[in-house]
Amino acid sequence: MSTVDVLTDQAMVVLQDRPVIALTGWISEALADCAASGRTLQLVSPLDARLSLPLRAAAAGPGLQWVVRDGDGGFYEGLTGRPLYWNGATFVPVPEARDYAPGFTSRPTAPVGSQLSLTYQTRHGANGDLGGPIERLLKLLTGKAPAGWGASEPLAHQWQSELLTEYARARDGARLLVIGDGPRPAQAICEFSETGGGAVFEVGTATVGYAPQDPPPFQHLPSLVGALATEQPILSLFAQLIPGRSDLTTEPRWTGAPGPLAMAVSGTVSGPAGLPGQQVGPPQAPLTFFPLGDGRSPDGWQRHRMLLEHLRSAAPSPV
């Protein structure tokens, strides 16, 4: 159980002195309270704390900030290394700071491996199985069906796709967590939103951790994406490589920049000059798969931007 340590008009500050900070039910409720009141939830931890993957994803968006106590007595933002100070109402950036906080540039405490992240978008009909795509994707990535699901950590339910579907369809929107059961750490975050008439739009992200001596199987991505689309029509899929711990937790230290691997879009489409695509998936619901890079070179982001600009320019104009 957590408690609020400082409450102001701008922030709810919660001290978290534990090795791994997870997206617990209490933190989820605190996030909702802060969103309703216009506050930022600021989690303050020591330098040796880590975030779980679901909490890291939440901290990357608005409304939640990870504040780390540095070894020199200062504070910094755990995901960016930006020095912070307490102004009496909230933690804010140090105006004169021109460099990362010392703790952010210190050596990670565990070997830096790779986190393979795949984000897909799909639409479900009024009676469709909402758990099908993520179950299929985790099976393809790990060789096993998911182990469990829930709205917060620790996950409350063993994997049953029909129960996840029932839970999500009973709400206007749901953000659910799924954990894998294979030889490597695997977790997923699935966001569902109603689009009218019982139809549901889903954005799902599955992430698998790989140790330094165990590189991800990049060469199998086209066939993996095609196999996923065979059972569930996919609107788009984006694959990227994130340097980090193979256990999928995040230290408040710099471990490297993410890089794109590939993007797939529905239909048979052409890419910009110098960026050919290949057709994957079933003939009745094909995808065009575009390799973007090795996940390490910054050139991949240039190809990603070029592809997006090309696809937008080629899209039909609204009537």
Secondary structure, 3 states (H helix, E strand, C coil): CCCCCEECCCEEEEECCCCEECCEHHHHHHHHHHHHHCCEEEEEEECCCEECHHHHHHHCCCCEEEEEECCCCCEEECCCCCEEEECCCCEEECCCCCCCCHHHHCCCCCCCEEEEEEEEEEEECCCCCCCHHHHHHHHHHHCCCCCEEECCECCCEECCHHHHHHHHHCCCEEEEEEECCCCCCEEEEEEEEEEECCEEEEEEEEEEEECCCCCCCHHHHHHHHHHHHHHCCCCEEEEEEEEECCCCCECCCCCCCCEEEEEEEECCCCCCCCCCCEEECCCCCCEEEEECCCCCCCHHHHHHHHHHHHHHHHCCCCC
